[in-house]
């Protein structure tokens, strides 16, 4: 039987890296952000969105951002 090859570069292990290493928010950062979500403004949500790895949470925050921006524009 053939032995599996060891990864040839660190990029092969990227899926095992911590979220923060990959540029995403840590679980603690996401929890702290969500704890203050009721008072979050559009700018703070806009800054956090690229750091959210979870697709469902990203979609929910995007909807909240659109609602805030829509309310500001009066539409």
PDB file of N, CA, C and O in Angstrom:
ATOM      1  N   UNK A   1       0.832  -1.177   0.000  1.00  0.00           N
ATOM      2  CA  UNK A   1       0.000   0.000   0.000  1.00  0.00           C
ATOM      3  C   UNK A   1       0.878   1.241   0.000  1.00  0.00           C
ATOM      4  O   UNK A   1       1.915   1.268   0.663  1.00  0.00           O
ATOM      5  N   UNK A   2       0.474   2.263  -0.735  1.00  0.00           N
ATOM      6  CA  UNK A   2       1.240   3.507  -0.790  1.00  0.00           C
ATOM      7  C   UNK A   2       0.947   4.365   0.436  1.00  0.00           C
ATOM      8  O   UNK A   2      -0.203   4.521   0.846  1.00  0.00           O
ATOM      9  N   UNK A   3       2.003   4.912   1.003  1.00  0.00           N
ATOM     10  CA  UNK A   3       1.861   5.847   2.115  1.00  0.00           C
ATOM     11  C   UNK A   3       1.433   7.200   1.553  1.00  0.00           C
ATOM     12  O   UNK A   3       1.916   7.595   0.492  1.00  0.00           O
ATOM     13  N   UNK A   4       0.534   7.926   2.238  1.00  0.00           N
ATOM     14  CA  UNK A   4       0.164   9.257   1.752  1.00  0.00           C
ATOM     15  C   UNK A   4       1.370  10.189   1.818  1.00  0.00           C
ATOM     16  O   UNK A   4       2.181  10.128   2.742  1.00  0.00           O
ATOM     17  N   UNK A   5       1.460  11.044   0.819  1.00  0.00           N
ATOM     18  CA  UNK A   5       2.569  12.002   0.780  1.00  0.00           C
ATOM     19  C   UNK A   5       2.370  13.085   1.833  1.00  0.00           C
ATOM     20  O   UNK A   5       1.248  13.519   2.094  1.00  0.00           O
ATOM     21  N   UNK A   6       3.455  13.504   2.420  1.00  0.00           N
ATOM     22  CA  UNK A   6       3.419  14.631   3.348  1.00  0.00           C
ATOM     23  C   UNK A   6       3.221  15.905   2.534  1.00  0.00           C
ATOM     24  O   UNK A   6       3.682  15.984   1.396  1.00  0.00           O
ATOM     25  N   UNK A   7       2.547  16.893   3.095  1.00  0.00           N
ATOM     26  CA  UNK A   7       2.365  18.155   2.367  1.00  0.00           C
ATOM     27  C   UNK A   7       3.721  18.732   1.966  1.00  0.00           C
ATOM     28  O   UNK A   7       4.693  18.653   2.717  1.00  0.00           O
ATOM     29  N   UNK A   8       3.763  19.302   0.787  1.00  0.00           N
ATOM     30  CA  UNK A   8       5.028  19.837   0.298  1.00  0.00           C
ATOM     31  C   UNK A   8       5.244  21.291   0.689  1.00  0.00           C
ATOM     32  O   UNK A   8       6.355  21.807   0.558  1.00  0.00           O
ATOM     33  N   UNK A   9       4.206  21.955   1.165  1.00  0.00           N
ATOM     34  CA  UNK A   9       4.361  23.347   1.571  1.00  0.00           C
ATOM     35  C   UNK A   9       3.342  23.682   2.650  1.00  0.00           C
ATOM     36  O   UNK A   9       2.347  22.974   2.802  1.00  0.00           O
ATOM     37  N   UNK A  10       3.579  24.760   3.402  1.00  0.00           N
ATOM     38  CA  UNK A  10       2.622  25.155   4.440  1.00  0.00           C
ATOM     39  C   UNK A  10       1.234  25.472   3.883  1.00  0.00           C
ATOM     40  O   UNK A  10       0.238  25.300   4.587  1.00  0.00           O
ATOM     41  N   UNK A  11       1.152  25.924   2.651  1.00  0.00           N
ATOM     42  CA  UNK A  11      -0.157  26.231   2.071  1.00  0.00           C
ATOM     43  C   UNK A  11      -1.048  24.995   2.029  1.00  0.00           C
ATOM     44  O   UNK A  11      -2.273  25.108   2.070  1.00  0.00           O
ATOM     45  N   UNK A  12      -0.445  23.833   1.949  1.00  0.00           N
ATOM     46  CA  UNK A  12      -1.222  22.593   1.942  1.00  0.00           C
ATOM     47  C   UNK A  12      -1.926  22.371   3.276  1.00  0.00           C
ATOM     48  O   UNK A  12      -2.877  21.593   3.356  1.00  0.00           O
ATOM     49  N   UNK A  13      -1.473  23.036   4.297  1.00  0.00           N
ATOM     50  CA  UNK A  13      -2.060  22.905   5.627  1.00  0.00           C
ATOM     51  C   UNK A  13      -2.934  24.099   5.995  1.00  0.00           C
ATOM     52  O   UNK A  13      -3.366  24.214   7.142  1.00  0.00           O
ATOM     53  N   UNK A  14      -3.198  24.979   5.052  1.00  0.00           N
ATOM     54  CA  UNK A  14      -3.940  26.203   5.340  1.00  0.00           C
ATOM     55  C   UNK A  14      -5.311  25.907   5.943  1.00  0.00           C
ATOM     56  O   UNK A  14      -5.779  26.662   6.795  1.00  0.00           O
ATOM     57  N   UNK A  15      -5.953  24.838   5.524  1.00  0.00           N
ATOM     58  CA  UNK A  15      -7.274  24.507   6.052  1.00  0.00           C
ATOM     59  C   UNK A  15      -7.230  24.152   7.542  1.00  0.00           C
ATOM     60  O   UNK A  15      -8.263  24.149   8.212  1.00  0.00           O
ATOM     61  N   UNK A  16      -6.055  23.857   8.051  1.00  0.00           N
ATOM     62  CA  UNK A  16      -5.902  23.533   9.464  1.00  0.00           C
ATOM     63  C   UNK A  16      -5.508  24.740  10.307  1.00  0.00           C
ATOM     64  O   UNK A  16      -5.461  24.648  11.533  1.00  0.00           O
ATOM     65  N   UNK A  17      -5.231  25.848   9.674  1.00  0.00           N
ATOM     66  CA  UNK A  17      -4.766  27.040  10.387  1.00  0.00           C
ATOM     67  C   UNK A  17      -5.901  27.685  11.172  1.00  0.00           C
ATOM     68  O   UNK A  17      -7.075  27.558  10.825  1.00  0.00           O
ATOM     69  N   UNK A  18      -5.523  28.370  12.224  1.00  0.00           N
ATOM     70  CA  UNK A  18      -6.460  29.126  13.031  1.00  0.00           C
ATOM     71  C   UNK A  18      -7.068  30.247  12.185  1.00  0.00           C
ATOM     72  O   UNK A  18      -6.401  30.794  11.307  1.00  0.00           O
ATOM     73  N   UNK A  19      -8.332  30.586  12.447  1.00  0.00           N
ATOM     74  CA  UNK A  19      -8.995  31.644  11.693  1.00  0.00           C
ATOM     75  C   UNK A  19      -8.215  32.957  11.712  1.00  0.00           C
ATOM     76  O   UNK A  19      -8.109  33.636  10.690  1.00  0.00           O
ATOM     77  N   UNK A  20      -7.669  33.312  12.878  1.00  0.00           N
ATOM     78  CA  UNK A  20      -6.932  34.577  13.000  1.00  0.00           C
ATOM     79  C   UNK A  20      -5.695  34.579  12.109  1.00  0.00           C
ATOM     80  O   UNK A  20      -5.338  35.613  11.543  1.00  0.00           O
ATOM     81  N   UNK A  21      -5.045  33.437  11.983  1.00  0.00           N
ATOM     82  CA  UNK A  21      -3.870  33.334  11.119  1.00  0.00           C
ATOM     83  C   UNK A  21      -4.237  33.630   9.671  1.00  0.00           C
ATOM     84  O   UNK A  21      -3.438  34.187   8.918  1.00  0.00           O
ATOM     85  N   UNK A  22      -5.438  33.255   9.295  1.00  0.00           N
ATOM     86  CA  UNK A  22      -5.897  33.444   7.925  1.00  0.00           C
ATOM     87  C   UNK A  22      -6.551  34.818   7.717  1.00  0.00           C
ATOM     88  O   UNK A  22      -7.048  35.106   6.628  1.00  0.00           O
ATOM     89  N   UNK A  23      -6.553  35.660   8.748  1.00  0.00           N
ATOM     90  CA  UNK A  23      -7.095  37.011   8.622  1.00  0.00           C
ATOM     91  C   UNK A  23      -8.535  37.165   9.065  1.00  0.00           C
ATOM     92  O   UNK A  23      -9.095  38.258   8.986  1.00  0.00           O
ATOM     93  N   UNK A  24      -9.137  36.092   9.526  1.00  0.00           N
ATOM     94  CA  UNK A  24     -10.511  36.170  10.006  1.00  0.00           C
ATOM     95  C   UNK A  24     -10.533  36.520  11.483  1.00  0.00           C
ATOM     96  O   UNK A  24      -9.532  36.367  12.183  1.00  0.00           O
ATOM     97  N   UNK A  25     -11.677  36.989  11.951  1.00  0.00           N
ATOM     98  CA  UNK A  25     -11.848  37.301  13.366  1.00  0.00           C
ATOM     99  C   UNK A  25     -11.853  36.011  14.182  1.00  0.00           C
ATOM    100  O   UNK A  25     -12.341  34.975  13.730  1.00  0.00           O
ATOM    101  N   UNK A  26     -11.309  36.093  15.381  1.00  0.00           N
ATOM    102  CA  UNK A  26     -11.333  34.938  16.278  1.00  0.00           C
ATOM    103  C   UNK A  26     -12.751  34.782  16.841  1.00  0.00           C
ATOM    104  O   UNK A  26     -13.581  35.682  16.712  1.00  0.00           O
ATOM    105  N   UNK A  27     -13.014  33.648  17.455  1.00  0.00           N
ATOM    106  CA  UNK A  27     -14.321  33.428  18.073  1.00  0.00           C
ATOM    107  C   UNK A  27     -14.584  34.482  19.144  1.00  0.00           C
ATOM    108  O   UNK A  27     -15.713  34.950  19.291  1.00  0.00           O
ATOM    109  N   UNK A  28     -13.552  34.854  19.890  1.00  0.00           N
ATOM    110  CA  UNK A  28     -13.702  35.871  20.940  1.00  0.00           C
ATOM    111  C   UNK A  28     -14.033  37.234  20.330  1.00  0.00           C
ATOM    112  O   UNK A  28     -14.870  37.964  20.862  1.00  0.00           O
ATOM    113  N   UNK A  29     -13.381  37.577  19.219  1.00  0.00           N
ATOM    114  CA  UNK A  29     -13.670  38.858  18.557  1.00  0.00           C
ATOM    115  C   UNK A  29     -15.096  38.884  18.009  1.00  0.00           C
ATOM    116  O   UNK A  29     -15.787  39.898  18.113  1.00  0.00           O
ATOM    117  N   UNK A  30     -15.529  37.777  17.431  1.00  0.00           N
ATOM    118  CA  UNK A  30     -16.893  37.706  16.903  1.00  0.00           C
ATOM    119  C   UNK A  30     -17.896  37.817  18.044  1.00  0.00           C
ATOM    120  O   UNK A  30     -18.894  38.530  17.928  1.00  0.00           O
ATOM    121  N   UNK A  31     -17.637  37.119  19.142  1.00  0.00           N
ATOM    122  CA  UNK A  31     -18.537  37.172  20.294  1.00  0.00           C
ATOM    123  C   UNK A  31     -18.625  38.585  20.856  1.00  0.00           C
ATOM    124  O   UNK A  31     -19.715  39.056  21.178  1.00  0.00           O
ATOM    125  N   UNK A  32     -17.496  39.260  20.975  1.00  0.00           N
ATOM    126  CA  UNK A  32     -17.497  40.642  21.489  1.00  0.00           C
ATOM    127  C   UNK A  32     -18.245  41.565  20.536  1.00  0.00           C
ATOM    128  O   UNK A  32     -18.993  42.438  20.975  1.00  0.00           O
ATOM    129  N   UNK A  33     -18.047  41.378  19.247  1.00  0.00           N
ATOM    130  CA  UNK A  33     -18.749  42.201  18.264  1.00  0.00           C
ATOM    131  C   UNK A  33     -20.256  41.974  18.357  1.00  0.00           C
ATOM    132  O   UNK A  33     -21.035  42.927  18.368  1.00  0.00           O
ATOM    133  N   UNK A  34     -20.659  40.709  18.424  1.00  0.00           N
ATOM    134  CA  UNK A  34     -22.087  40.399  18.478  1.00  0.00           C
ATOM    135  C   UNK A  34     -22.728  40.859  19.777  1.00  0.00           C
ATOM    136  O   UNK A  34     -23.923  41.153  19.806  1.00  0.00           O
ATOM    137  N   UNK A  35     -21.947  40.924  20.855  1.00  0.00           N
ATOM    138  CA  UNK A  35     -22.479  41.411  22.132  1.00  0.00           C
ATOM    139  C   UNK A  35     -22.912  42.875  22.025  1.00  0.00           C
ATOM    140  O   UNK A  35     -23.814  43.314  22.738  1.00  0.00           O
ATOM    141  N   UNK A  36     -22.268  43.622  21.137  1.00  0.00           N
ATOM    142  CA  UNK A  36     -22.614  45.028  20.960  1.00  0.00           C
ATOM    143  C   UNK A  36     -23.325  45.319  19.658  1.00  0.00           C
ATOM    144  O   UNK A  36     -23.385  46.471  19.231  1.00  0.00           O
ATOM    145  N   UNK A  37     -23.864  44.295  19.021  1.00  0.00           N
ATOM    146  CA  UNK A  37     -24.457  44.465  17.698  1.00  0.00           C
ATOM    147  C   UNK A  37     -25.650  45.422  17.702  1.00  0.00           C
ATOM    148  O   UNK A  37     -25.898  46.092  16.700  1.00  0.00           O
ATOM    149  N   UNK A  38     -26.387  45.498  18.801  1.00  0.00           N
ATOM    150  CA  UNK A  38     -27.555  46.379  18.837  1.00  0.00           C
ATOM    151  C   UNK A  38     -27.185  47.844  18.704  1.00  0.00           C
ATOM    152  O   UNK A  38     -28.008  48.656  18.280  1.00  0.00           O
ATOM    153  N   UNK A  39     -25.953  48.194  19.062  1.00  0.00           N
ATOM    154  CA  UNK A  39     -25.516  49.587  18.952  1.00  0.00           C
ATOM    155  C   UNK A  39     -24.488  49.784  17.843  1.00  0.00           C
ATOM    156  O   UNK A  39     -23.933  50.873  17.693  1.00  0.00           O
ATOM    157  N   UNK A  40     -24.236  48.736  17.070  1.00  0.00           N
ATOM    158  CA  UNK A  40     -23.226  48.824  16.001  1.00  0.00           C
ATOM    159  C   UNK A  40     -23.725  49.721  14.876  1.00  0.00           C
ATOM    160  O   UNK A  40     -24.883  49.650  14.465  1.00  0.00           O
ATOM    161  N   UNK A  41     -22.830  50.561  14.394  1.00  0.00           N
ATOM    162  CA  UNK A  41     -23.172  51.415  13.265  1.00  0.00           C
ATOM    163  C   UNK A  41     -22.710  50.759  11.961  1.00  0.00           C
ATOM    164  O   UNK A  41     -22.039  49.727  11.972  1.00  0.00           O
ATOM    165  N   UNK A  42     -23.079  51.374  10.853  1.00  0.00           N
ATOM    166  CA  UNK A  42     -22.758  50.810   9.538  1.00  0.00           C
ATOM    167  C   UNK A  42     -21.259  50.644   9.352  1.00  0.00           C
ATOM    168  O   UNK A  42     -20.817  49.638   8.797  1.00  0.00           O
ATOM    169  N   UNK A  43     -20.477  51.599   9.800  1.00  0.00           N
ATOM    170  CA  UNK A  43     -19.024  51.538   9.606  1.00  0.00           C
ATOM    171  C   UNK A  43     -18.395  50.363  10.344  1.00  0.00           C
ATOM    172  O   UNK A  43     -17.519  49.688   9.803  1.00  0.00           O
ATOM    173  N   UNK A  44     -18.836  50.117  11.577  1.00  0.00           N
ATOM    174  CA  UNK A  44     -18.256  49.001  12.329  1.00  0.00           C
ATOM    175  C   UNK A  44     -18.647  47.657  11.704  1.00  0.00           C
ATOM    176  O   UNK A  44     -17.843  46.726  11.696  1.00  0.00           O
ATOM    177  N   UNK A  45     -19.851  47.551  11.190  1.00  0.00           N
ATOM    178  CA  UNK A  45     -20.261  46.317  10.505  1.00  0.00           C
ATOM    179  C   UNK A  45     -19.471  46.155   9.215  1.00  0.00           C
ATOM    180  O   UNK A  45     -19.014  45.057   8.898  1.00  0.00           O
ATOM    181  N   UNK A  46     -19.308  47.237   8.476  1.00  0.00           N
ATOM    182  CA  UNK A  46     -18.554  47.205   7.220  1.00  0.00           C
ATOM    183  C   UNK A  46     -17.112  46.746   7.450  1.00  0.00           C
ATOM    184  O   UNK A  46     -16.553  46.016   6.631  1.00  0.00           O
ATOM    185  N   UNK A  47     -16.513  47.173   8.559  1.00  0.00           N
ATOM    186  CA  UNK A  47     -15.140  46.770   8.881  1.00  0.00           C
ATOM    187  C   UNK A  47     -15.051  45.307   9.297  1.00  0.00           C
ATOM    188  O   UNK A  47     -14.052  44.644   9.019  1.00  0.00           O
ATOM    189  N   UNK A  48     -16.086  44.800   9.959  1.00  0.00           N
ATOM    190  CA  UNK A  48     -16.053  43.431  10.452  1.00  0.00           C
ATOM    191  C   UNK A  48     -16.401  42.415   9.367  1.00  0.00           C
ATOM    192  O   UNK A  48     -15.906  41.289   9.417  1.00  0.00           O
ATOM    193  N   UNK A  49     -17.219  42.764   8.407  1.00  0.00           N
ATOM    194  CA  UNK A  49     -17.684  41.804   7.401  1.00  0.00           C
ATOM    195  C   UNK A  49     -16.571  41.007   6.716  1.00  0.00           C
ATOM    196  O   UNK A  49     -16.706  39.788   6.602  1.00  0.00           O
ATOM    197  N   UNK A  50     -15.486  41.621   6.259  1.00  0.00           N
ATOM    198  CA  UNK A  50     -14.456  40.819   5.593  1.00  0.00           C
ATOM    199  C   UNK A  50     -13.750  39.836   6.528  1.00  0.00           C
ATOM    200  O   UNK A  50     -13.055  38.929   6.068  1.00  0.00           O
ATOM    201  N   UNK A  51     -13.924  40.013   7.814  1.00  0.00           N
ATOM    202  CA  UNK A  51     -13.253  39.148   8.785  1.00  0.00           C
ATOM    203  C   UNK A  51     -14.146  38.019   9.281  1.00  0.00           C
ATOM    204  O   UNK A  51     -13.723  37.213  10.110  1.00  0.00           O
ATOM    205  N   UNK A  52     -15.379  37.955   8.781  1.00  0.00           N
ATOM    206  CA  UNK A  52     -16.326  36.922   9.195  1.00  0.00           C
ATOM    207  C   UNK A  52     -16.212  35.735   8.250  1.00  0.00           C
ATOM    208  O   UNK A  52     -16.413  35.870   7.043  1.00  0.00           O
ATOM    209  N   UNK A  53     -15.894  34.585   8.799  1.00  0.00           N
ATOM    210  CA  UNK A  53     -15.713  33.382   7.983  1.00  0.00           C
ATOM    211  C   UNK A  53     -17.025  32.616   7.780  1.00  0.00           C
ATOM    212  O   UNK A  53     -17.217  31.999   6.732  1.00  0.00           O
ATOM    213  N   UNK A  54     -17.902  32.646   8.737  1.00  0.00           N
ATOM    214  CA  UNK A  54     -19.155  31.904   8.684  1.00  0.00           C
ATOM    215  C   UNK A  54     -20.106  32.565   7.674  1.00  0.00           C
ATOM    216  O   UNK A  54     -20.446  33.741   7.809  1.00  0.00           O
ATOM    217  N   UNK A  55     -20.525  31.805   6.676  1.00  0.00           N
ATOM    218  CA  UNK A  55     -21.372  32.356   5.615  1.00  0.00           C
ATOM    219  C   UNK A  55     -22.717  32.852   6.120  1.00  0.00           C
ATOM    220  O   UNK A  55     -23.186  33.904   5.686  1.00  0.00           O
ATOM    221  N   UNK A  56     -23.343  32.117   7.023  1.00  0.00           N
ATOM    222  CA  UNK A  56     -24.646  32.511   7.536  1.00  0.00           C
ATOM    223  C   UNK A  56     -24.536  33.821   8.318  1.00  0.00           C
ATOM    224  O   UNK A  56     -25.340  34.731   8.118  1.00  0.00           O
ATOM    225  N   UNK A  57     -23.559  33.917   9.193  1.00  0.00           N
ATOM    226  CA  UNK A  57     -23.362  35.144   9.965  1.00  0.00           C
ATOM    227  C   UNK A  57     -23.019  36.301   9.031  1.00  0.00           C
ATOM    228  O   UNK A  57     -23.514  37.413   9.217  1.00  0.00           O
ATOM    229  N   UNK A  58     -22.183  36.051   8.035  1.00  0.00           N
ATOM    230  CA  UNK A  58     -21.831  37.091   7.071  1.00  0.00           C
ATOM    231  C   UNK A  58     -23.085  37.615   6.371  1.00  0.00           C
ATOM    232  O   UNK A  58     -23.258  38.824   6.222  1.00  0.00           O
ATOM    233  N   UNK A  59     -23.955  36.706   5.943  1.00  0.00           N
ATOM    234  CA  UNK A  59     -25.201  37.106   5.275  1.00  0.00           C
ATOM    235  C   UNK A  59     -26.095  37.925   6.201  1.00  0.00           C
ATOM    236  O   UNK A  59     -26.676  38.926   5.781  1.00  0.00           O
ATOM    237  N   UNK A  60     -26.207  37.504   7.452  1.00  0.00           N
ATOM    238  CA  UNK A  60     -27.043  38.220   8.416  1.00  0.00           C
ATOM    239  C   UNK A  60     -26.501  39.624   8.681  1.00  0.00           C
ATOM    240  O   UNK A  60     -27.268  40.583   8.759  1.00  0.00           O
ATOM    241  N   UNK A  61     -25.184  39.743   8.818  1.00  0.00           N
ATOM    242  CA  UNK A  61     -24.594  41.065   9.040  1.00  0.00           C
ATOM    243  C   UNK A  61     -24.730  41.943   7.799  1.00  0.00           C
ATOM    244  O   UNK A  61     -24.916  43.154   7.911  1.00  0.00           O
ATOM    245  N   UNK A  62     -24.638  41.339   6.623  1.00  0.00           N
ATOM    246  CA  UNK A  62     -24.828  42.097   5.378  1.00  0.00           C
ATOM    247  C   UNK A  62     -26.246  42.653   5.301  1.00  0.00           C
ATOM    248  O   UNK A  62     -26.449  43.798   4.898  1.00  0.00           O
ATOM    249  N   UNK A  63     -27.221  41.839   5.689  1.00  0.00           N
ATOM    250  CA  UNK A  63     -28.612  42.313   5.700  1.00  0.00           C
ATOM    251  C   UNK A  63     -28.796  43.454   6.702  1.00  0.00           C
ATOM    252  O   UNK A  63     -29.493  44.430   6.424  1.00  0.00           O
ATOM    253  N   UNK A  64     -28.165  43.319   7.864  1.00  0.00           N
ATOM    254  CA  UNK A  64     -28.261  44.391   8.870  1.00  0.00           C
ATOM    255  C   UNK A  64     -27.629  45.668   8.336  1.00  0.00           C
ATOM    256  O   UNK A  64     -28.173  46.756   8.530  1.00  0.00           O
ATOM    257  N   UNK A  65     -26.492  45.549   7.670  1.00  0.00           N
ATOM    258  CA  UNK A  65     -25.818  46.713   7.098  1.00  0.00           C
ATOM    259  C   UNK A  65     -26.708  47.379   6.056  1.00  0.00           C
ATOM    260  O   UNK A  65     -26.853  48.601   6.054  1.00  0.00           O
ATOM    261  N   UNK A  66     -27.301  46.590   5.179  1.00  0.00           N
ATOM    262  CA  UNK A  66     -28.194  47.156   4.155  1.00  0.00           C
ATOM    263  C   UNK A  66     -29.389  47.858   4.795  1.00  0.00           C
ATOM    264  O   UNK A  66     -29.820  48.908   4.319  1.00  0.00           O
ATOM    265  N   UNK A  67     -29.923  47.286   5.868  1.00  0.00           N
ATOM    266  CA  UNK A  67     -31.059  47.908   6.550  1.00  0.00           C
ATOM    267  C   UNK A  67     -30.659  49.252   7.155  1.00  0.00           C
ATOM    268  O   UNK A  67     -31.415  50.220   7.070  1.00  0.00           O
ATOM    269  N   UNK A  68     -29.484  49.316   7.761  1.00  0.00           N
ATOM    270  CA  UNK A  68     -29.000  50.574   8.350  1.00  0.00           C
ATOM    271  C   UNK A  68     -28.805  51.614   7.254  1.00  0.00           C
ATOM    272  O   UNK A  68     -29.228  52.761   7.395  1.00  0.00           O
ATOM    273  N   UNK A  69     -28.159  51.205   6.157  1.00  0.00           N
ATOM    274  CA  UNK A  69     -27.912  52.140   5.064  1.00  0.00           C
ATOM    275  C   UNK A  69     -29.203  52.584   4.405  1.00  0.00           C
ATOM    276  O   UNK A  69     -29.322  53.739   3.997  1.00  0.00           O
ATOM    277  N   UNK A  70     -30.164  51.692   4.295  1.00  0.00           N
ATOM    278  CA  UNK A  70     -31.466  52.026   3.719  1.00  0.00           C
ATOM    279  C   UNK A  70     -32.205  53.022   4.603  1.00  0.00           C
ATOM    280  O   UNK A  70     -32.816  53.966   4.103  1.00  0.00           O
ATOM    281  N   UNK A  71     -32.152  52.814   5.915  1.00  0.00           N
ATOM    282  CA  UNK A  71     -32.796  53.721   6.852  1.00  0.00           C
ATOM    283  C   UNK A  71     -32.182  55.108   6.799  1.00  0.00           C
ATOM    284  O   UNK A  71     -32.884  56.114   6.903  1.00  0.00           O
ATOM    285  N   UNK A  72     -30.855  55.153   6.637  1.00  0.00           N
ATOM    286  CA  UNK A  72     -30.163  56.456   6.548  1.00  0.00           C
ATOM    287  C   UNK A  72     -30.554  57.208   5.282  1.00  0.00           C
ATOM    288  O   UNK A  72     -30.706  58.429   5.298  1.00  0.00           O
ATOM    289  N   UNK A  73     -30.717  56.469   4.184  1.00  0.00           N
ATOM    290  CA  UNK A  73     -31.046  57.115   2.905  1.00  0.00           C
ATOM    291  C   UNK A  73     -32.531  57.411   2.790  1.00  0.00           C
ATOM    292  O   UNK A  73     -32.960  58.137   1.893  1.00  0.00           O
ATOM    293  N   UNK A  74     -33.318  56.843   3.704  1.00  0.00           N
ATOM    294  CA  UNK A  74     -34.739  57.106   3.711  1.00  0.00           C
ATOM    295  C   UNK A  74     -35.534  56.261   2.735  1.00  0.00           C
ATOM    296  O   UNK A  74     -36.690  56.565   2.441  1.00  0.00           O
ATOM    297  N   UNK A  75     -34.913  55.192   2.229  1.00  0.00           N
ATOM    298  CA  UNK A  75     -35.656  54.332   1.292  1.00  0.00           C
ATOM    299  C   UNK A  75     -36.061  53.058   1.929  1.00  0.00           C
ATOM    300  O   UNK A  75     -36.692  52.220   1.285  1.00  0.00           O
TER     301      UNK A  75
END
